Amino acid sequence: MNQSQPDRYNVRTRNVTGQVVVGRDNTVTTSSVDTPVDLSELLRFAEAVIQAFPALALTANQQQVVQTIAAEIQQAANQVEPNHGRLRQLGQSLRTVLEGGAAGALSSGLLSLWSP
């Protein structure tokens, strides 16, 4: 943190997800820090899941969920101003379904393509 004026701080962060807490004299200010999602990596992950879909051992319900989430990722990522928070949640949801339902080297390889 750089102190530019008394009681005022300029904070610059890079690749940080979480919260920033600044306090002085019993006054605390918090702010959420949310880094953008790497759209190219997330899209590559979703597209790889779609391509590998027939080989994944998923239940019918899991198949429907995976198809829906992957399609939503592709649609949301191609918006003029993508909502990075929503994209991160969609990516995490897709990972969760794969972690819980798909076994084997193929799913491990897919999961290695994107990490929140």
N, C-alpha and C positions, 0 to 999 in steps of 0.2 A: 504494500500500500504506500502510496505517496501522499504525504500530508501537504496539500496545497494552500490551505487556510486553516486557522484555528477552527475546530469543530466541523471541518469539511474534509472528506477524503475522496480521492479518485482511486477507484479500484479497477484494474484491468485483469481479466482472466482469459485463459485460452485452454480449450479442451477440458472444461470443468463442468461437472454436473453436480448439483447440490444446492446448498444455501450459503449465503454470506451473512455473517452477523457482525455488526459493528456497534460498540456500546461505549458510552462515556457518561459519567455522572448520573447513573441510574436510568439512562435513556438508551434503549436498544433498538436498532433498526435492522430488520431482516429483509433479505431479498433473495428470491429464487434465481438460480443460474441454470439455464437450460441450453446446452450446446446443440447446434443443428445436427441432424442425422446425415450421415454420408449417403446421399440418395443413390449414387451409382452402386455402392456395396449392397444396400438394402434391395434395390431392384434386381441386382444379380442374384441375390439370395432367393427372392420370390420367384424369379424366372427359373432358377435351377430346381426349386421345389416343384414347380409345375412340370418341368421336363421329366423329373424323376418320379413323378406322382404314381405312374402305373407300377413301379417296382417297390413302392413303400407298402409295408404291411400295416395298413390302417383299417379301422372299422369303417362302416358306411357313414356313420355320423362324423368321424374324424375326417374322412375324405371330403365331405360337404364343407366342414369348417375350414379345412386347408384351402380348398378352391375359393371359398368366399373371401378369406383373409388375403390370399395372394392377389386376387382380383382387386380388392380394395387398396392394397399397397400400390399396385400399378396405377390405378386411377388417381389416388391421392398424391403420388409422387409426380405426376404429370400436370398438376395444377399450376397456375401462374405463380401463386405464392403458397407453396406447400406448407401444411401445418406439421411442423417437425415433432411436436409432442404427440399428435395422433399417429404419425408414421412410426415413431418409436414404440408406442403401445401396440400397434398392429404387428410390428416386427417381433416384439416380445411374445405376443399371443401366438404367432406362427411358430416360434421357437418352442413354446410351451407344449403345443400340440405334438410337434415332432419328438420332443424329449419324452413325452408321456406315451406315445403310441408307436413310433417307428423305431425298430431296433436294427442293429447291424452297422456295417462299415459305411453304407450309403448315407444313412441318416447322420452319422458322425461327421462325414465329409460335408454334408449340407449345413449342419450346425456350425461348422468352422468358417463358413463364408461370411457370416455377419454376427456381430456381438453388440448388444446395446451398450 
